[in-house]
């Protein structure tokens, strides 16, 4: 394991995070909210430490990224990013407690959106901008991670799309990771800017437009308002954010194909078709359940049902209504959405639609083989055959995901949470969704979760965001042996 290379890469990350604090620093100067000094100190500390380690670790070391090096960099990168982003919270005393600050930071960088804040609007504007910005940076990190890095390490959800070349690039976007990352950044930035402009047109201030766009594309869900998106009571704002949440839930390599003039490949993708079908089916079911029982007007029922379904299945977590007042059937659908998640290669969390498809097809195939034991069959995604190695990886991921979920629920229940709160708190954190039900519902937060429970949920957020295997493998003694 190349410790010097790992230190070098992490130092670059810390230094860049320090530079990124420049935006909220200038916002603090503009709004005179008293936090400019906190951001200035945070920039000096992070850039200073990052720059020092960078200078000490650079040199003529081998820049070959081994399998183990990649896993350590990915895992430690997210953990250290969370630690770094706590500095403005703690120094400004906006969130003076370390556990609470780290919970909010990890929730940001993992694009979970679970919060411990009781009164969001009481915080300084620059702090709330930094809070949204952590999600925006984390979302782009997840795209690059899931499309360009994890498949190379053999542990991501995009193994099926990995090019049949020595290059660690998925779907043959470009021949190098750096070029792939640049293209993905351009698409990501363009979509963010376009959403900001639309929200401005919809009547939001520039500040609110930026904060909500920073939280939509990464499917994060942090809002500068206590009432989330529901604060604005605007159908235009709701549907604008809904559309961008849905787009963020699509594999970004498909966005690349669409913008480069390959619409047929975009619309023929089997995972995309299933994603659209599942979203449409869930919207219809929830709409039918809330129309007449909760909402008298058909448009209101469709507006709130569609927004909440898309918000949950893309694991964004924005809310426009208190869905705890909805019938049990609708709440159950939203709970299921937390597990499904969106497409592989998107900024969304959860199990992912591709894995759901392949698990269902494999189950059907096993039943088919009982009826036709001599038939020669294999699982396919579209026209692409799926190897047994990928199926084993997906089944392993599924059982690890559900096993960790069950253990987490039991632990939270042991700490005093009621069953509904324990179930949804763990589901929403490991799925990187945000709000749950019960004491962690859309009109509540995670402040009441016991201290140990918060660390369990922090661990769950990291596990879910980094595809389970990336963190679990670090806990295996065999990983550290030569």
N, C-alpha and C positions, 0 to 999 in steps of 0.2 A: 504494500500500500504506500503510495507516494504522499507522505504527510506534507511535504513542501508544496506540492501541486494543490493539495486540498486547501492548505492555508492561503495560497495565492488566490484561488478562486473565491473563497469565502471573504477574503479581504476586499476583493473587487466588489462583491455584493454589498458589503457593509459601507464601503466608500460611496457607491452609487445611491444607496438608501439615504445616506447623509445629504448628498446633493439634491435628492428629490424633496427634502424638507424645505428647499428654497421657496417652493410655491406657497405652502401655508405660512412661511415666514413673511413673505410679501403681503399675503392676505391679512396677517396680523397687524402689519404696519398700516394697511389701508383702513381696516376696521377699528384700529386703536383698541383692540380687545385685551391688551395687557399680556399677551402670550409671546410677543416677538422675542423677548429675551430667552424664553424657554426653548424656542426653536433654534435660536442662535447658539445656545449652549449645546443643544442636541446635535446640531450640524458640526460644531467644533469637535465634540467628543467622537462622533461616529466617523467623520472624515479623518480625524487625527489617528484613531485606532486602526481604521481600515488602511490609511496611507502608510502607517508605520509597519504593519504586518506585510503589506504589499512590497515595501522596499526590502524588508528582511527576507522574504520568501522568493522574490524574483531572482533570476539568474539563468543558468544554462541547464536547468533541470529538464528532464524528459517530459514533454507535454502530451504523451500518450495517455488517454483516459481509459483506465482499466475498468472492468465490471465493478469491482469493489469501490474504486475511487468515485465512480459515478453515483453509486448508491449513498455513500457517505456524504458527498457534496449536496445531493438533493435533500437528504433528510436533515442534515445540519443547517443547510441553507434556510429552510423554512423555520426551524427552531430559532436560529439566530436573527432572522428577519423579524420574528415576533418580539424577541428581546429588544432589538434596536428600536422598534417602533413604540415601545413603552416609554421611552425617554421624554417625549413632549407631554404625555399624559401625567407622568410622575412629577417632572420638574415644574410644570405649570400648576400642579395640584388639582387639575381637572379630575384625575383619577389617582389619588395619592397612594392607594393600596396596591402593592406589586401584583398580587394574585388577580385582582380585578382588572388592572391595567394589562396584564399579560393575557387574560381571557379575552378582553376586547381586541387586543392586537392580533392574537391568533385567529380570532373570529373574523377579523378583517382580512388578513393575508390568505386564509384558507377559503375566503369568500363565503363563510357560513352565515354571518349576519345575526347571530345570537348576541344579545347585548345584556350588560349588567346595569345599564343606566336607567335611573328612575325618571329623570327629567332631561331629555335630550336637548330641548330648546334652551335650557339654562346654561349650556356649555358655550364657550367662546366660538365664534364662527371659524376661526383658523383651526381649532381643534377638531371641529366637525368636518372641515374640509380634509384634514389629514386622515381622519377616520375613514372617509369615503375613498381617499386616494390609496390607502393601503389595500382596499379591495380591488381597485383598478389595476394596481401593480401585481397583486396576487393573481388576478384573473389572467393577465397576459403571461405570467409565469407558468400557470397551469396549462395554457394552450401549448407553449413551447415544450413544456415537460411531457405532456401526453402525446404530442405529435412527433417531436423530434428526439426526445431523450429516453423516456421509459421503454419504448419498443426496442431501442438499441440495447438496453439492459435486460430485455426479455421479461419485463414484469408489468408492462402497461396494458391498458385495455385496447390498444391499437395494433397488437401484434399481427392481426390479419391483414392490415393495410401496409405492413412493412415491405419496402421494395426488395426484390430478389437480387440485391447487390450488397457488397461489403459496406456501403455507406449507411449510416444510421438515420436515413431519411425516409419518412413515411409517404406512401402514395406517389413517390418520384416527383415531388414538388420541385425540388432543385437538388443538385448534387452535393450540397454542403449544408450542415446545420445552421451556420451563420446566415446563409442566404435565405434559408427557410424561415428563420426567426425574423429577418428583416421584412419579408413579404407578409408574414402574419402580423407584425407590428403595424404595417401600413394599413391592412384591412381593419384591424382593431381600432386604430386611431381614426380612420375615416368614419367608421360606424359611430364612434363616440362623438365626434364633432357633428355629424349629421343629426344625432339625437339631441344634442345640445341646442342646435338651431331650431329643431321642431318644438322642443319644450319652450324655448323663448317665444316662438310664434304662438304657443298655447297660453301665454300669459305669465309664465314663471319668470322670476328674476334670473339674472345670469348666474348668481351664486347657487340658487336652488337647482337650476338646469344642470350645472356642472356636477354638483353633488349627486343628483339622481342618475345622471348619465355614468358617472364614475362607479356607481353601485349597480347599474343595470347590465352593462356588457359583461362584467365578470360574474353575473348572477349572484351578487352579494347581498343586497337588500338593506344596507345601512341608509337611513334617511335622516336628514337634519330636522325632521318634524316628529313630534310624539305620535301623531296619528298616521305616520308613514304617508304613502301616496293618497290615502283616503282624506288627508287634510285638505286637499285642493278641491274635492268634490267636483271634478271636471271629467267628463266622458272623453274629451280629446286627450287629456293628459293620461288617463287610464289606458286608452287604446294605443297611444304612442309608446308608452312603456311596455305594454303587453307585446306589441310587435317586436320590439328590440329584445325583450326577454326571450321570446320564441326564437328569434334569429341567433341569439347567443347560445341557445341550446342545440344548435346545429353544428356538426363537425366543421371546423374552420378550414379543413382541406377542401371541403365542398364549396365553401364560400370562394376559395381561391379558384376552383374550377369555373364557378359561375362568372366571376369578374374577368377571367381570361378567355371567355368565349366558348365554354363547354357546358351549356345549359342542359343538354341531354344527359350527361353524366351526373349532373346535380339531381335532376328529377327522377332518374332511374335508380338511384341508390336505394337498396332495400331497407336499410336502417332508417333513412329519412322518411320513406313511405310509412313504415311502421310507427315512427315517432308522430307523424301527422295524424295517423289513424287513431292512435291511443289518446292523444290530446283531444281530438274531436269527440271521441266516444265519452271521455270523462266529462268534457264540457256539457254534452247533451244530457248525461245522467244527472249531473249536479243542477243544471238548469231546470230539468223536469222536476227535481226534488224541491227546489227553493221557490219556483214560480207558483204563486197562489198561497204558499205557506209562510214565506218570509217577505216576498216582494209581490205587490199587486200588479205592477206594470211589467210587461213582457221584456221591454228594453232594459229595465233595471236588473231583472233576473239574469238576463244574458250577459250584461256588462260585468256584474259582480262575480257570477259563476265562472265566466271565461277568464277573467283576470286572476282569480284565486287559483284556478286549476293550472294555468300556465305558470304562475308564480311558484307554485309548489313543485310541479314536475320538472321545471328548469332549476329548481333548488335556489331560486332567488330570495324568496321570503318577504317581498313587499306585501302589504295588506291594504285593502280598500274597505274592508268590512270586518266586523267581529264575527268570524265564522263559527265561534263557539256557540252562537245563538242559532245556528243553522241546525236542521235535523241531523240525527245520528248517521244516516246514510251518507250525506254529503261530507260530514266530518271523516267518515271512514274512507271515502274516496280520496280526500286530501291526505290522509295518513298513508294510504297506499302510494300516492304520488311521491312521498318522501323517499320511498325505497326505489322506485323505478328510475328516477333521474332522467336526464336527457341523453343526447348522443355521445358516443366516444369521440374524443378530439374536440369537445366543446368546453366551455368554462363551467358547465354544470357538474353537480356531484351525483351521489346515489350509485346504484349498481350499474347503470347505463343500459340503454335500450338494446344495444348490440348483444350484451351478455344475456339479457332477458330473451331475445330472439333465439340465440343459440342454445340456451338451456331448454327452452320449450321445444325446439326442433329435436334436440337430443332425446328428450323424454318421449316424444312422439315416435322417434325412430326405434327406441327400445321396445315400445308397445308393438310397433309394426313388425319387428323381428320375431316377436313371440308368435304372431299370426303367420308370418312368412319366414320361417327360420333359415331358408336357403337363399333368400333374396340378397343380392349384392347392392347395398345401399350405403350412403355416407351423408353426413351433415354438410349442407352448403349454405352460404350466405349469398343470396342471388345465384350467380353461376360459379361462384368461387368455392371450391372444396375447403373444408375446415379440417385441419390435422388433429389427430388425437392429442398431441401435445398442447395445442391451444384449448381444446375442450377440457383437458385435465386442469389447465391453469384457471379456466373460468369456473369450473366446479370447486376448485380449491379456494378461489376468491370468494365465491358465494357462501361456502360453509364457514370460512373465516369471518366474513362480514356478519353473517347471522349469529355466529358463535360469540363474537365480540359484542354485538348488540344485546344478546341475552345476558351475558355476564355483566355488562354495563347497567342494564335495567335492574338486575338483582342487587347490584352494589348501591344504586341510587335509592332503591326501595328500602334497603337496609339502613340508609342514612336518614330515612324519614319521609321521603317523597311518596305521595299517593301513586297508585298504579298508573293512572292516565298520565300524570306528569312524568313519572319515571320512563314509561314507554316512549312518549313523544319527545322528551328531552334527549334521550339517547338516540332515537331515530333521526331527529332533526340535526344533531351535532355530527354523527357519523355520516349522515347524508349531506352535510353542509347546506342545510336548508335555512334555518333561522328560528322562526316561531314554531311552537308546538301547540299543545292543548293543556288544560288545567292551569297549574300555577306558572307555567311557562308559555301561556297562550298568547294570541296576537295583541292583546291589550295589557299584557304583563311582561316580565323580563326574567332573567336568570339570577338576579341579585339575591333571591331568597334560597338558592341552592346552597347547601353547606359547603364549607371550604374544600373538603376532600372531594365532594361531588363536582365542584368546578374543575379540579385537576383531572378528574375522570373524563369530563366532557371535553377539556382541552386535548387530552390524549385521543379521544374519539374524533375530534375535528381533524387532527393531524393524520390519523390513520385513514379516515375517509378521503381526505384530500390527496394523499400521496399513494392511493391505490393499495392500501393495506400492506402488501408485500414489502414495500420500501422501508417501512418502519419495523415490521415484524422481523425481517431478516437481520436487522442490527442486534436483536435480542438473542440470536442464535450463537452459541459459542463457536460453532464450526465456521462462522463467517470471519471470525477474527484469527483463526488458525492459518498458518502459512500453508 
